[in-house]
Amino acid sequence: MPRNTLLSLLLLLMLPILAACSDQRAALEFGSPQHSLTLIRVQNFFWDKTARYSIVAARMPECQRRHELGSAGSESKVEVYAPGNDAWILKQGKRLFVVETRTCEGFAKLEGDPEGGMGPLQGSFQMRNGTLTFVAAAQGETANQAAAPAAQ
């Protein structure tokens, strides 16, 4: 077999390994698919221990915007809390972000817990069996989280 053909065949066989990028998405819908938060997780190679995360805030047809959360562990969980007024607090490890779906423009990294509390836990985006999914909070978790700020 000619050397060029062998090299081409080897490169063709390696293509799936070289293009092993994983781009996964999961959505939390608020009553309809038009009002949602969608987490996007991009991992360049399956052996990478980190991934890039972003959140898409949408309330269609009025607004839709993508905000970068940055890099974190590839198995990192993102919890979603609802303090009210179409604002959402995202907790990823020790990092906190606030995003809103009224105009979809508002987004900020928080330096600590908000004064008014986090609000009720809605659930979390997490990896399950290799797939990014949104897992809703159990009713007891939601009630406990909502009561915690009031007790302080």
Backbone as CSV, one residue per row, in Angstrom:
resi,resn,N_x,N_y,N_z,CA_x,CA_y,CA_z,C_x,C_y,C_z
1,MET,0.852,-1.172,0.000,0.000,0.000,0.000,0.898,1.237,0.000
2,PRO,0.636,2.193,-0.873,1.459,3.400,-0.913,1.398,4.153,0.413
3,ARG,2.486,4.814,0.706,2.621,5.520,1.994,1.545,6.599,2.159
4,ASN,1.230,7.363,1.117,0.207,8.413,1.198,-1.166,7.822,1.509
5,THR,-1.490,6.684,0.924,-2.769,6.042,1.174,-2.847,5.566,2.617
6,LEU,-1.767,4.992,3.120,-1.725,4.527,4.500,-1.888,5.696,5.472
7,LEU,-1.216,6.797,5.203,-1.312,7.981,6.049,-2.730,8.552,6.012
8,SER,-3.333,8.593,4.847,-4.714,9.093,4.720,-5.681,8.206,5.481
9,LEU,-5.500,6.911,5.397,-6.351,5.973,6.108,-6.202,6.131,7.616
10,LEU,-4.979,6.297,8.080,-4.725,6.499,9.505,-5.383,7.787,10.002
11,LEU,-5.266,8.870,9.259,-5.900,10.132,9.629,-7.422,10.006,9.635
12,LEU,-7.975,9.279,8.679,-9.410,9.073,8.619,-9.903,8.291,9.838
13,LEU,-9.146,7.302,10.275,-9.517,6.520,11.452,-9.394,7.329,12.741
14,MET,-8.474,8.301,12.766,-8.282,9.122,13.961,-9.268,10.287,14.044
15,LEU,-9.979,10.588,12.970,-10.886,11.721,12.931,-11.918,11.719,14.068
16,PRO,-12.580,10.589,14.370,-13.540,10.624,15.484,-12.887,10.984,16.828
17,ILE,-11.655,10.585,17.038,-10.964,10.910,18.283,-10.610,12.392,18.317
18,LEU,-10.162,12.922,17.193,-9.778,14.324,17.127,-10.983,15.249,17.202
19,ALA,-12.129,14.792,16.756,-13.345,15.612,16.761,-14.294,15.160,17.869
20,ALA,-13.761,14.895,19.028,-14.557,14.333,20.123,-15.209,15.400,20.995
21,CYS,-15.534,16.540,20.433,-16.156,17.620,21.184,-17.567,17.219,21.596
22,SER,-17.905,17.506,22.832,-19.244,17.227,23.353,-19.937,18.545,23.623
23,ASP,-21.066,18.778,22.977,-21.869,19.985,23.138,-23.253,19.526,23.581
24,GLN,-23.549,19.703,24.877,-24.823,19.234,25.407,-25.634,20.400,25.963
25,ARG,-26.957,20.259,25.888,-27.866,21.294,26.365,-29.004,20.664,27.137
26,ALA,-29.470,21.397,28.155,-30.650,20.981,28.906,-31.413,22.239,29.276
27,ALA,-32.740,22.147,29.315,-33.563,23.337,29.549,-34.451,23.171,30.772
28,LEU,-34.664,24.292,31.439,-35.652,24.421,32.511,-36.717,25.356,31.964
29,GLU,-37.932,24.838,31.774,-39.015,25.631,31.206,-39.913,26.152,32.319
30,PHE,-40.356,27.396,32.167,-41.255,28.032,33.132,-42.635,28.164,32.504
31,GLY,-43.378,27.077,32.490,-44.727,27.086,31.941,-44.811,26.773,30.456
32,SER,-43.781,27.142,29.679,-43.785,26.850,28.243,-42.345,26.882,27.731
33,PRO,-42.092,26.281,26.573,-40.734,26.319,26.008,-40.274,27.737,25.648
34,GLN,-41.210,28.669,25.513,-40.848,30.044,25.160,-40.224,30.807,26.336
35,HIS,-40.457,30.356,27.572,-39.880,30.998,28.763,-39.008,29.951,29.448
36,SER,-37.675,30.117,29.326,-36.797,29.052,29.801,-35.393,29.545,30.089
37,LEU,-34.661,28.697,30.805,-33.214,28.810,30.957,-32.635,27.531,30.365
38,THR,-31.657,27.668,29.489,-31.009,26.510,28.878,-29.526,26.559,29.203
39,LEU,-29.031,25.503,29.834,-27.602,25.406,30.131,-26.916,24.703,28.963
40,ILE,-25.800,25.276,28.506,-25.000,24.690,27.437,-23.652,24.304,28.032
41,ARG,-23.249,23.066,27.801,-21.990,22.527,28.335,-21.158,22.033,27.159
42,VAL,-19.958,22.611,26.973,-19.089,22.224,25.865,-17.788,21.679,26.438
43,GLN,-17.497,20.432,26.106,-16.264,19.759,26.540,-15.487,19.420,25.276
44,ASN,-14.264,19.946,25.153,-13.507,19.770,23.910,-13.162,18.321,23.616
45,PHE,-12.687,17.583,24.603,-12.330,16.176,24.420,-12.885,15.371,25.583
46,PHE,-13.258,14.124,25.347,-13.886,13.316,26.385,-12.984,13.124,27.592
47,TRP,-11.686,13.251,27.429,-10.779,13.061,28.556,-10.551,14.361,29.353
48,ASP,-11.041,15.504,28.842,-10.903,16.762,29.585,-11.674,16.690,30.895
49,LYS,-11.110,17.256,31.930,-11.763,17.275,33.238,-12.546,18.571,33.455
50,THR,-12.502,19.483,32.464,-13.256,20.730,32.541,-14.122,20.893,31.298
51,ALA,-15.100,21.784,31.425,-15.977,22.121,30.307,-16.286,23.609,30.393
52,ARG,-16.722,24.183,29.286,-17.171,25.578,29.271,-18.689,25.576,29.389
53,TYR,-19.205,26.487,30.202,-20.643,26.565,30.452,-21.179,27.935,30.055
54,SER,-22.404,27.940,29.551,-23.116,29.193,29.309,-24.594,28.945,29.554
55,ILE,-25.323,30.033,29.787,-26.756,29.938,30.052,-27.483,30.812,29.031
56,VAL,-28.571,30.288,28.485,-29.404,31.060,27.565,-30.698,31.382,28.293
57,ALA,-30.943,32.685,28.506,-32.190,33.163,29.095,-33.125,33.491,27.942
58,ALA,-34.367,32.975,28.002,-35.303,33.218,26.906,-36.715,33.446,27.435
59,ARG,-37.357,34.440,26.873,-38.793,34.682,27.040,-39.264,35.182,25.683
60,MET,-39.531,34.215,24.831,-39.829,34.489,23.423,-41.281,34.942,23.260
61,PRO,-41.545,35.833,22.342,-40.648,36.391,21.340,-39.932,37.672,21.799
62,GLU,-40.118,38.080,23.050,-39.538,39.337,23.525,-38.020,39.332,23.581
63,CYS,-37.422,38.246,24.116,-35.971,38.281,24.279,-35.360,36.889,24.356
64,GLN,-34.076,36.863,24.033,-33.254,35.661,24.171,-31.799,36.122,24.164
65,ARG,-31.019,35.623,25.132,-29.620,36.034,25.208,-28.787,34.941,25.859
66,ARG,-27.566,34.777,25.354,-26.619,33.795,25.885,-25.583,34.522,26.737
67,HIS,-25.329,33.977,27.940,-24.354,34.539,28.871,-23.335,33.465,29.231
68,GLU,-22.059,33.824,29.230,-20.981,32.883,29.544,-20.790,32.750,31.056
69,LEU,-20.750,31.504,31.540,-20.444,31.230,32.945,-18.958,30.938,33.126
70,GLY,-18.277,30.558,32.071,-16.858,30.233,32.137,-16.630,28.738,32.279
71,SER,-15.409,28.369,32.619,-15.030,26.957,32.745,-15.220,26.460,34.165
72,ALA,-15.543,25.181,34.265,-15.696,24.502,35.554,-15.495,23.011,35.307
73,GLY,-15.565,22.219,36.355,-15.412,20.774,36.226,-16.426,20.184,35.262
74,SER,-16.016,19.163,34.536,-16.891,18.579,33.519,-18.135,17.914,34.111
75,GLU,-18.093,17.570,35.390,-19.257,16.965,36.055,-19.946,17.966,36.984
76,SER,-19.637,19.235,36.813,-20.146,20.288,37.684,-21.662,20.405,37.608
77,LYS,-22.283,20.552,38.773,-23.733,20.717,38.881,-24.041,22.208,38.973
78,VAL,-25.142,22.649,38.355,-25.577,24.044,38.424,-26.979,24.070,39.020
79,GLU,-27.083,24.593,40.242,-28.374,24.705,40.920,-29.063,25.991,40.492
80,VAL,-30.408,25.945,40.413,-31.195,27.110,40.006,-32.144,27.473,41.145
81,TYR,-32.067,28.738,41.585,-32.931,29.270,42.645,-33.778,30.394,42.065
82,ALA,-34.964,30.608,42.643,-35.897,31.622,42.144,-36.205,32.658,43.216
83,PRO,-35.436,33.764,43.274,-35.731,34.805,44.261,-36.959,35.645,43.898
84,GLY,-37.425,35.581,42.650,-38.632,36.305,42.235,-38.367,37.288,41.119
85,ASN,-39.450,37.877,40.595,-39.398,38.896,39.535,-38.639,38.435,38.287
86,ASP,-38.820,37.186,37.904,-38.157,36.618,36.725,-36.635,36.695,36.811
87,ALA,-36.106,36.688,38.034,-34.657,36.608,38.261,-34.351,35.192,38.727
88,TRP,-33.169,34.714,38.385,-32.765,33.345,38.707,-31.330,33.380,39.193
89,ILE,-31.066,32.686,40.287,-29.706,32.591,40.805,-29.175,31.211,40.447
90,LEU,-28.006,31.194,39.842,-27.336,29.956,39.459,-26.164,29.743,40.396
91,LYS,-26.071,28.550,40.967,-24.973,28.222,41.873,-24.212,27.044,41.285
92,GLN,-22.935,27.278,40.992,-22.069,26.241,40.429,-20.861,26.133,41.347
93,GLY,-20.894,25.150,42.237,-19.853,25.046,43.253,-19.949,26.248,44.184
94,LYS,-18.873,27.032,44.273,-18.882,28.241,45.099,-19.234,29.488,44.299
95,ARG,-19.358,29.341,42.986,-19.658,30.496,42.136,-21.159,30.743,42.061
96,LEU,-21.546,32.020,42.120,-22.945,32.421,42.028,-23.123,33.424,40.893
97,PHE,-24.219,33.276,40.153,-24.566,34.188,39.075,-26.039,34.531,39.203
98,VAL,-26.426,35.705,38.730,-27.838,36.055,38.636,-28.132,36.370,37.174
99,VAL,-29.264,35.870,36.699,-29.709,36.093,35.330,-31.199,36.380,35.392
100,GLU,-31.706,37.155,34.446,-33.137,37.458,34.463,-33.742,37.197,33.085
101,THR,-35.072,36.976,33.087,-35.765,36.680,31.835,-36.822,37.734,31.503
102,ARG,-36.793,38.902,32.163,-37.701,39.992,31.775,-37.227,40.623,30.473
103,THR,-35.935,40.992,30.428,-35.341,41.566,29.212,-34.247,40.659,28.650
104,CYS,-33.807,39.681,29.428,-32.726,38.739,29.102,-31.363,39.419,29.024
105,GLU,-31.289,40.696,29.374,-30.032,41.453,29.337,-29.253,41.309,30.632
106,GLY,-29.970,41.256,31.759,-29.324,41.259,33.066,-28.600,39.958,33.371
107,PHE,-27.323,40.085,33.692,-26.498,38.943,34.065,-25.312,39.474,34.853
108,ALA,-25.005,38.831,35.989,-23.860,39.274,36.794,-23.356,38.125,37.643
109,LYS,-22.059,38.152,37.919,-21.465,37.229,38.875,-21.636,37.851,40.252
110,LEU,-22.082,37.063,41.216,-22.287,37.548,42.578,-21.074,37.200,43.424
111,GLU,-20.714,38.086,44.338,-19.577,37.856,45.231,-19.968,37.046,46.467
112,GLY,-21.260,36.965,46.762,-21.746,36.207,47.913,-23.243,36.030,47.813
113,ASP,-23.825,35.366,48.812,-25.272,35.162,48.829,-25.986,36.512,48.837
114,PRO,-27.083,36.637,48.088,-27.835,37.886,48.084,-28.456,38.158,49.461
115,GLU,-28.620,39.442,49.805,-29.182,39.814,51.102,-30.573,39.240,51.325
116,GLY,-31.399,39.222,50.287,-32.767,38.723,50.405,-32.875,37.213,50.364
117,GLY,-31.766,36.523,50.287,-31.779,35.064,50.192,-31.781,34.600,48.750
118,MET,-31.613,33.313,48.580,-31.507,32.711,47.251,-32.879,32.449,46.629
119,GLY,-33.909,32.312,47.462,-35.217,31.922,46.962,-35.336,30.410,46.916
120,PRO,-36.488,29.921,46.510,-36.699,28.469,46.466,-35.826,27.783,45.410
121,LEU,-35.308,26.624,45.777,-34.544,25.800,44.840,-35.504,25.222,43.810
122,GLN,-35.198,25.451,42.535,-36.020,24.906,41.446,-35.535,23.530,41.019
123,GLY,-34.232,23.296,41.177,-33.628,22.035,40.772,-32.205,22.290,40.329
124,SER,-31.628,21.334,39.599,-30.248,21.510,39.162,-30.015,20.849,37.810
125,PHE,-29.111,21.487,37.059,-28.593,20.892,35.835,-27.443,19.998,36.273
126,GLN,-27.432,18.758,35.813,-26.372,17.832,36.204,-26.199,16.735,35.162
127,MET,-25.023,16.113,35.223,-24.743,14.998,34.322,-25.334,13.727,34.922
128,ARG,-26.100,13.008,34.116,-26.666,11.722,34.516,-26.443,10.746,33.375
129,ASN,-25.685,9.687,33.660,-25.372,8.670,32.645,-24.796,9.296,31.375
130,GLY,-23.920,10.284,31.557,-23.247,10.903,30.429,-24.062,11.935,29.668
131,THR,-25.249,12.282,30.186,-26.125,13.240,29.518,-26.472,14.385,30.452
132,LEU,-26.414,15.608,29.951,-26.802,16.777,30.728,-28.320,16.821,30.834
133,THR,-28.834,16.909,32.051,-30.280,16.946,32.269,-30.604,17.963,33.351
134,PHE,-31.867,18.390,33.384,-32.344,19.212,34.489,-33.150,18.314,35.405
135,VAL,-32.809,18.322,36.694,-33.505,17.514,37.686,-34.242,18.477,38.604
136,ALA,-35.568,18.426,38.579,-36.382,19.314,39.406,-36.192,18.986,40.877
137,ALA,-36.271,20.012,41.714,-36.159,19.823,43.158,-37.412,19.124,43.674
138,ALA,-37.226,18.290,44.673,-38.365,17.650,45.330,-39.160,18.732,46.048
139,GLN,-40.442,18.540,46.217,-41.290,19.550,46.863,-40.768,19.953,48.234
140,GLY,-40.273,19.009,49.015,-39.730,19.306,50.344,-38.511,20.205,50.264
141,GLU,-37.644,19.983,49.268,-36.453,20.817,49.091,-36.850,22.250,48.762
142,THR,-37.836,22.400,47.875,-38.274,23.728,47.478,-38.828,24.487,48.672
143,ALA,-39.667,23.840,49.477,-40.261,24.499,50.646,-39.197,24.853,51.677
144,ASN,-38.245,23.943,51.924,-37.189,24.208,52.901,-36.323,25.377,52.460
145,GLN,-35.973,25.445,51.181,-35.133,26.527,50.692,-35.860,27.861,50.793
146,ALA,-37.166,27.881,50.545,-37.929,29.114,50.596,-38.052,29.607,52.044
147,ALA,-38.149,28.681,52.993,-38.321,29.057,54.395,-37.012,29.494,55.032
148,ALA,-35.885,29.002,54.530,-34.590,29.298,55.154,-34.279,30.788,55.248
149,PRO,-34.447,31.607,54.174,-34.129,33.030,54.311,-35.041,33.735,55.310
150,ALA,-36.309,33.308,55.413,-37.242,33.955,56.328,-36.856,33.724,57.781
151,ALA,-36.202,32.605,58.076,-35.829,32.270,59.445,-34.637,33.091,59.925
152,GLN,-33.897,33.699,59.018,-32.697,34.441,59.395,-33.021,35.816,59.901
